[in-house]
């Protein structure tokens, strides 16, 4: 919103001067440069940091590949990551194919599930 008001005011001021086109271009560059520096750049850095944390797997961790394959890391080097399936097969992947650590969703049981069913009068 502030950028629009700034550009509108600059356009009115620039209309009075002979080099108005140059001023408008400079203002657009400054506004979009500020938008990139204060909004887009930090956001991109946070996303890159989050991806790096998710891709960091160690031997013994469960990992998911970009294709959806899930396995346990049994060997890791700079060029290959070896995953073992539950069936015992071992597959080699390049490190960039590892999408994230796999942490299965655990559904918490509620107190209603833990209660024993009540006896009905007909069961006696």
MDTraj code that builds the backbone (N, CA, C; nanometers):
import mdtraj as md
import numpy as np

residues = "UNK UNK UNK UNK UNK UNK UNK UNK UNK UNK UNK UNK UNK UNK UNK UNK UNK UNK UNK UNK UNK UNK UNK UNK UNK UNK UNK UNK UNK UNK UNK UNK UNK UNK UNK UNK UNK UNK UNK UNK UNK UNK UNK UNK UNK UNK UNK UNK UNK UNK UNK UNK UNK UNK UNK UNK UNK UNK UNK UNK UNK UNK UNK UNK UNK UNK UNK UNK UNK UNK UNK UNK UNK UNK UNK UNK UNK UNK UNK UNK UNK UNK UNK UNK UNK UNK UNK UNK UNK UNK UNK UNK UNK UNK UNK UNK UNK UNK UNK UNK UNK UNK UNK UNK UNK UNK UNK UNK UNK UNK UNK UNK UNK UNK UNK UNK UNK UNK UNK UNK UNK UNK UNK UNK".split()
xyz = np.array([
    [0.0831, -0.1185, 0.0000],
    [0.0000, 0.0000, 0.0000],
    [0.0871, 0.1241, 0.0000],
    [0.1896, 0.1234, 0.0872],
    [0.2791, 0.2377, 0.0959],
    [0.3521, 0.2597, -0.0358],
    [0.3898, 0.1489, -0.1012],
    [0.4611, 0.1589, -0.2281],
    [0.3740, 0.2236, -0.3346],
    [0.2452, 0.1921, -0.3351],
    [0.1533, 0.2510, -0.4332],
    [0.1404, 0.4011, -0.4106],
    [0.1264, 0.4412, -0.2854],
    [0.1175, 0.5841, -0.2535],
    [0.2464, 0.6558, -0.2907],
    [0.3595, 0.5926, -0.2637],
    [0.4882, 0.6511, -0.2972],
    [0.5025, 0.6687, -0.4475],
    [0.4644, 0.5666, -0.5228],
    [0.4749, 0.5745, -0.6685],
    [0.3786, 0.6775, -0.7273],
    [0.2603, 0.6879, -0.6693],
    [0.1635, 0.7874, -0.7168],
    [0.2147, 0.9283, -0.6921],
    [0.2665, 0.9515, -0.5734],
    [0.3213, 1.0840, -0.5415],
    [0.4412, 1.1158, -0.6290],
    [0.5238, 1.0160, -0.6540],
    [0.6410, 1.0370, -0.7384],
    [0.5999, 1.0656, -0.8820],
    [0.4945, 1.0018, -0.9283],
    [0.4476, 1.0253, -1.0651],
    [0.3958, 1.1676, -1.0810],
    [0.3246, 1.2176, -0.9805],
    [0.2741, 1.3546, -0.9862],
    [0.3886, 1.4554, -0.9836],
    [0.4882, 1.4273, -0.9003],
    [0.6037, 1.5165, -0.8914],
    [0.6861, 1.5092, -1.0195],
    [0.6986, 1.3898, -1.0722],
    [0.7795, 1.3702, -1.1919],
    [0.7144, 1.4341, -1.3140],
    [0.5837, 1.4446, -1.3137],
    [0.5144, 1.5049, -1.4277],
    [0.5525, 1.6512, -1.4433],
    [0.5924, 1.7148, -1.3355],
    [0.6319, 1.8553, -1.3397],
    [0.7742, 1.8720, -1.3921],
    [0.8539, 1.7685, -1.3856],
    [0.9926, 1.7746, -1.4297],
    [1.0067, 1.7140, -1.5692],
    [1.1146, 1.7505, -1.6366],
    [1.1339, 1.7027, -1.7734],
    [1.1838, 1.5581, -1.7791],
    [1.2555, 1.5100, -1.6773],
    [1.3089, 1.3740, -1.6789],
    [1.2232, 1.2807, -1.5935],
    [1.0929, 1.2887, -1.6105],
    [1.0001, 1.2119, -1.5267],
    [1.0121, 1.0615, -1.5471],
    [1.0443, 1.0184, -1.6675],
    [1.0562, 0.8751, -1.6948],
    [1.1680, 0.8106, -1.6152],
    [1.2776, 0.8813, -1.6023],
    [1.3910, 0.8277, -1.5272],
    [1.3581, 0.8147, -1.3791],
    [1.2875, 0.9094, -1.3239],
    [1.2521, 0.9067, -1.1816],
    [1.1576, 0.7906, -1.1524],
    [1.0612, 0.7679, -1.2392],
    [0.9665, 0.6585, -1.2209],
    [1.0396, 0.5240, -1.2232],
    [1.1302, 0.5070, -1.3173],
    [1.2050, 0.3818, -1.3267],
    [1.2894, 0.3596, -1.2025],
    [1.3548, 0.4633, -1.1556],
    [1.4367, 0.4517, -1.0349],
    [1.3495, 0.4149, -0.9149],
    [1.2330, 0.4750, -0.9019],
    [1.1439, 0.4434, -0.7908],
    [1.0940, 0.2990, -0.7972],
    [1.0614, 0.2504, -0.9154],
    [1.0204, 0.1110, -0.9292],
    [1.1329, 0.0169, -0.8858],
    [1.2543, 0.0465, -0.9280],
    [1.3688, -0.0373, -0.8913],
    [1.3888, -0.0361, -0.7399],
    [1.3777, 0.0811, -0.6769],
    [1.3964, 0.0914, -0.5326],
    [1.2872, 0.0153, -0.4577],
    [1.1630, 0.0292, -0.4988],
    [1.0517, -0.0383, -0.4308],
    [1.0638, -0.1894, -0.4449],
    [1.0885, -0.2399, -0.5643],
    [1.0988, -0.3832, -0.5833],
    [1.2261, -0.4400, -0.5210],
    [1.3337, -0.3615, -0.5191],
    [1.4552, -0.4040, -0.4503],
    [1.4318, -0.4171, -0.3009],
    [1.3594, -0.3216, -0.2424],
    [1.3261, -0.3294, -0.1001],
    [1.2351, -0.4465, -0.0702],
    [1.1385, -0.4718, -0.1570],
    [1.0487, -0.5849, -0.1401],
    [1.1276, -0.7159, -0.1410],
    [1.2209, -0.7274, -0.2332],
    [1.3018, -0.8483, -0.2397],
    [1.3871, -0.8630, -0.1143],
    [1.4546, -0.7558, -0.0750],
    [1.5500, -0.7633, 0.0349],
    [1.4817, -0.7897, 0.1693],
    [1.3671, -0.7270, 0.1937],
    [1.3039, -0.7386, 0.3247],
    [1.1983, -0.8478, 0.3346],
    [1.1489, -0.8982, 0.2227],
    [1.0433, -0.9994, 0.2290],
    [1.0838, -1.1311, 0.1636],
    [1.1210, -1.1287, 0.0385],
    [1.1458, -1.2526, -0.0355],
    [1.2757, -1.3215, 0.0054],
    [1.3813, -1.2468, 0.0257],
    [1.5106, -1.3055, 0.0599],
    [1.5076, -1.3788, 0.1938],
    [1.4576, -1.3190, 0.3028],
    [1.4521, -1.3926, 0.4296],
    [1.3622, -1.5156, 0.4227],
    [1.2545, -1.5046, 0.3480],
    [1.1622, -1.6176, 0.3344],
    [1.2316, -1.7341, 0.2645],
    [1.3050, -1.7054, 0.1597],
    [1.3769, -1.8086, 0.0856],
    [1.4858, -1.8721, 0.1725],
    [1.5529, -1.7925, 0.2549],
    [1.6559, -1.8461, 0.3439],
    [1.5962, -1.9401, 0.4481],
    [1.4796, -1.9054, 0.5026],
    [1.4126, -1.9926, 0.5992],
    [1.3724, -2.1249, 0.5345],
    [1.3215, -2.1186, 0.4129],
    [1.2815, -2.2402, 0.3433],
    [1.4017, -2.3296, 0.3144],
    [1.5136, -2.2706, 0.2749],
    [1.6337, -2.3488, 0.2465],
    [1.6860, -2.4147, 0.3743],
    [1.6821, -2.3422, 0.4852],
    [1.7275, -2.3989, 0.6124],
    [1.6372, -2.5144, 0.6558],
    [1.5063, -2.4995, 0.6374],
    [1.4126, -2.6058, 0.6743],
    [1.4342, -2.7295, 0.5877],
    [1.4598, -2.7099, 0.4587],
    [1.4863, -2.8241, 0.3698],
    [1.6150, -2.8955, 0.4097],
    [1.7173, -2.8201, 0.4475],
    [1.8448, -2.8811, 0.4866],
    [1.8282, -2.9652, 0.6129],
    [1.7484, -2.9189, 0.7075],
    [1.7256, -2.9948, 0.8305],
    [1.6485, -3.1226, 0.7999],
    [1.5474, -3.1142, 0.7151],
    [1.4667, -3.2318, 0.6815],
    [1.5457, -3.3364, 0.6042],
    [1.6386, -3.2939, 0.5189],
    [1.7144, -3.3879, 0.4381],
    [1.8293, -3.4515, 0.5147],
    [1.8656, -3.3980, 0.6278],
    [1.9783, -3.4506, 0.7035],
    [1.9356, -3.5796, 0.7731],
    [1.9840, -3.6902, 0.7217],
    [1.9529, -3.8200, 0.7800],
    [2.0828, -3.8867, 0.8234],
    [2.0724, -3.9732, 0.9219],
    [2.1879, -4.0465, 0.9712],
    [2.1573, -4.1960, 0.9646],
    [2.2604, -4.2758, 0.9794],
    [2.2426, -4.4204, 0.9770],
    [2.1495, -4.4597, 1.0916],
    [2.0479, -4.5391, 1.0592],
    [1.9485, -4.5816, 1.1581],
    [1.8179, -4.5043, 1.1493],
    [1.8183, -4.3873, 1.0836],
    [1.6956, -4.3081, 1.0680],
    [1.6077, -4.3681, 0.9589],
    [1.4779, -4.3439, 0.9700],
    [1.3853, -4.3774, 0.8616],
    [1.3808, -4.2569, 0.7688],
    [1.3834, -4.2797, 0.6381],
    [1.3865, -4.1715, 0.5409],
    [1.2875, -4.1990, 0.4288],
    [1.2381, -4.0904, 0.3692],
    [1.1474, -4.0997, 0.2551],
    [1.2146, -4.0332, 0.1359],
    [1.2081, -4.0976, 0.0206],
    [1.2662, -4.0413, -0.1005],
    [1.1646, -3.9521, -0.1702],
    [1.2095, -3.8824, -0.2742],
    [1.1192, -3.7953, -0.3486],
    [1.0132, -3.8746, -0.4242],
    [1.0385, -4.0038, -0.4448],
    [0.9412, -4.0912, -0.5115],
    [0.8437, -4.1567, -0.4156],
    [0.8631, -4.1342, -0.2848],
    [0.7715, -4.1903, -0.1866],
    [0.8209, -4.3175, -0.1205],
    [0.9380, -4.3681, -0.1601],
    [0.9937, -4.4891, -0.1009],
    [1.0372, -4.4600, 0.0425],
    [1.0062, -4.5510, 0.1342],
    [1.0417, -4.5336, 0.2753],
    [1.1279, -4.6508, 0.3177],
    [1.2390, -4.6194, 0.3854],
    [1.3280, -4.7249, 0.4322],
    [1.4181, -4.6743, 0.5430],
    [1.4984, -4.7640, 0.5971],
    [1.5920, -4.7307, 0.7035],
    [1.7301, -4.7105, 0.6433],
    [1.7976, -4.6022, 0.6810],
    [1.9311, -4.5731, 0.6294],
    [2.0297, -4.6709, 0.6931],
    [2.1000, -4.7494, 0.6087],
    [2.1972, -4.8451, 0.6597],
    [2.3397, -4.8054, 0.6243],
    [2.3571, -4.7197, 0.5240],
    [2.4900, -4.6749, 0.4847],
    [2.4754, -4.5374, 0.4206],
    [2.5733, -4.4503, 0.4488],
    [2.5656, -4.3159, 0.3923],
    [2.7054, -4.2679, 0.3576],
    [2.7195, -4.2147, 0.2374],
    [2.8454, -4.1535, 0.1938],
    [2.8106, -4.0238, 0.1216],
    [2.9131, -3.9573, 0.0677],
    [2.8868, -3.8319, -0.0030],
    [2.8100, -3.8529, -0.1328],
    [2.8250, -3.9703, -0.1938],
    [2.7621, -3.9929, -0.3238],
    [2.6417, -4.0858, -0.3191],
    [2.6242, -4.1648, -0.2118],
    [2.5132, -4.2597, -0.2055],
    [2.4558, -4.2702, -0.0649],
    [2.3255, -4.2960, -0.0599],
    [2.2562, -4.3284, 0.0646],
    [2.1862, -4.4614, 0.0404],
    [2.2129, -4.5604, 0.1255],
    [2.1530, -4.6922, 0.1098],
    [2.0375, -4.7068, 0.2072],
    [1.9195, -4.7408, 0.1533],
    [1.8004, -4.7618, 0.2347],
    [1.7620, -4.9083, 0.2318],
    [1.7217, -4.9619, 0.3470],
    [1.6770, -5.1009, 0.3574],
    [1.5262, -5.1011, 0.3802],
    [1.4564, -5.1821, 0.3021],
    [1.3121, -5.1940, 0.3168],
    [1.2794, -5.2861, 0.4337],
    [1.1515, -5.2922, 0.4689],
    [1.1082, -5.3850, 0.5732],
    [1.1250, -5.5299, 0.5281],
    [1.1259, -5.5506, 0.3981],
    [1.1448, -5.6852, 0.3436],
    [1.2908, -5.7268, 0.3371],
    [1.3835, -5.6347, 0.3632],
    [1.5252, -5.6670, 0.3652],
    [1.6028, -5.6238, 0.2425],
    [1.5357, -5.5763, 0.1388],
    [1.6060, -5.5324, 0.0181],
    [1.6754, -5.3987, 0.0451],
    [1.7961, -5.3821, -0.0105],
    [1.8708, -5.2578, 0.0058],
    [1.8802, -5.1878, -0.1287],
    [1.8471, -5.0591, -0.1295],
    [1.8494, -4.9794, -0.2516],
    [1.9381, -4.8584, -0.2294],
    [2.0157, -4.8215, -0.3317],
    [2.1037, -4.7051, -0.3243],
    [2.0367, -4.5849, -0.3909],
    [2.0479, -4.4691, -0.3263],
    [1.9928, -4.3437, -0.3781],
    [2.0991, -4.2357, -0.3694],
    [2.0912, -4.1389, -0.4584],
    [2.1787, -4.0230, -0.4451],
    [2.1216, -3.9356, -0.3328],
    [2.2039, -3.8613, -0.2610],
    [2.1549, -3.7835, -0.1462],
    [2.0454, -3.6824, -0.1806],
    [2.0466, -3.6285, -0.3013],
    [1.9425, -3.5317, -0.3373],
    [1.8061, -3.5973, -0.3561],
    [1.8006, -3.7312, -0.3643],
    [1.6736, -3.8019, -0.3777],
    [1.6052, -3.8226, -0.2428],
    [1.6753, -3.7967, -0.1331],
    [1.6151, -3.8088, -0.0005],
    [1.5329, -3.6830, 0.0254],
    [1.4038, -3.6999, 0.0419],
    [1.3159, -3.5847, 0.0614],
    [1.3140, -3.5383, 0.2061],
    [1.3073, -3.6337, 0.3002],
    [1.2949, -3.5948, 0.4413],
    [1.3118, -3.7168, 0.5302],
    [1.3290, -3.6869, 0.6592],
    [1.3225, -3.7937, 0.7578],
    [1.1774, -3.8381, 0.7660],
    [1.1565, -3.9659, 0.7814],
    [1.0201, -4.0162, 0.7899],
    [0.9854, -4.0390, 0.9356],
    [0.8851, -3.9691, 0.9811],
    [0.8343, -3.9861, 1.1163],
    [0.6858, -4.0156, 1.1053],
    [0.6470, -4.1413, 1.1236],
    [0.5061, -4.1768, 1.1055],
    [0.4170, -4.1027, 1.2045],
    [0.2969, -4.0741, 1.1609],
    [0.1993, -4.0057, 1.2443],
    [0.1437, -4.1046, 1.3451],
    [0.1504, -4.0677, 1.4716],
    [0.0978, -4.1531, 1.5778],
    [-0.0309, -4.0895, 1.6275],
    [-0.1397, -4.1629, 1.6147],
    [-0.2680, -4.1127, 1.6612],
    [-0.2819, -4.1436, 1.8093],
    [-0.3077, -4.0392, 1.8866],
    [-0.3256, -4.0592, 2.0302],
    [-0.4659, -4.1110, 2.0554],
    [-0.4757, -4.2090, 2.1445],
    [-0.6074, -4.2623, 2.1765],
    [-0.6735, -4.1719, 2.2789],
    [-0.8026, -4.1627, 2.2693],
    [-0.8771, -4.0828, 2.3651],
    [-0.9212, -4.1712, 2.4807],
    [-0.9708, -4.1121, 2.5871],
    [-1.0158, -4.1879, 2.7030],
    [-1.1352, -4.2764, 2.6691],
    [-1.2150, -4.2351, 2.5731],
    [-1.3326, -4.3140, 2.5348],
    [-1.2911, -4.4477, 2.4740],
    [-1.1795, -4.4483, 2.3998],
    [-1.1327, -4.5725, 2.3380],
    [-1.0788, -4.6696, 2.4422],
    [-1.0234, -4.6191, 2.5493],
    [-0.9592, -4.7030, 2.6499],
    [-1.0596, -4.7657, 2.7475],
    [-1.1772, -4.7092, 2.7562],
    [-1.2769, -4.7619, 2.8501],
    [-1.3295, -4.8964, 2.8028],
    [-1.3616, -4.9799, 2.8986],
    [-1.4206, -5.1094, 2.8651],
    [-1.5672, -5.0894, 2.8298],
    [-1.6174, -5.1683, 2.7396],
    [-1.7588, -5.1540, 2.7054],
    [-1.8473, -5.1923, 2.8246],
    [-1.9537, -5.1186, 2.8416],
    [-2.0449, -5.1457, 2.9505],
    [-2.1330, -5.2657, 2.9167],
    [-2.1637, -5.3416, 3.0200],
    [-2.2492, -5.4572, 2.9968],
    [-2.3931, -5.4119, 2.9825],
    [-2.4604, -5.4745, 2.8955],
    [-2.6021, -5.4451, 2.8796],
    [-2.6809, -5.5419, 2.9648],
    [-2.8036, -5.5076, 2.9930],
    [-2.8873, -5.5909, 3.0790],
    [-2.9096, -5.7288, 3.0200],
    [-2.9116, -5.7437, 2.8926],
    [-2.9367, -5.8702, 2.8292],
    [-2.8171, -5.9644, 2.8323],
    [-2.6941, -5.9112, 2.8626],
    [-2.5738, -5.9931, 2.8647],
    [-2.5548, -6.0705, 2.9956],
    [-2.6350, -6.0468, 3.0968],
    [-2.6173, -6.1099, 3.2286],
    [-2.6574, -6.2532, 3.2280],
])
top = md.Topology()
chain = top.add_chain()
for i, resn in enumerate(residues, 1):
    res = top.add_residue(resn, chain, resSeq=i)
    for name in ("N", "CA", "C"):
        top.add_atom(name, md.element.get_by_symbol(name[0]), res)
traj = md.Trajectory(xyz[None], top)
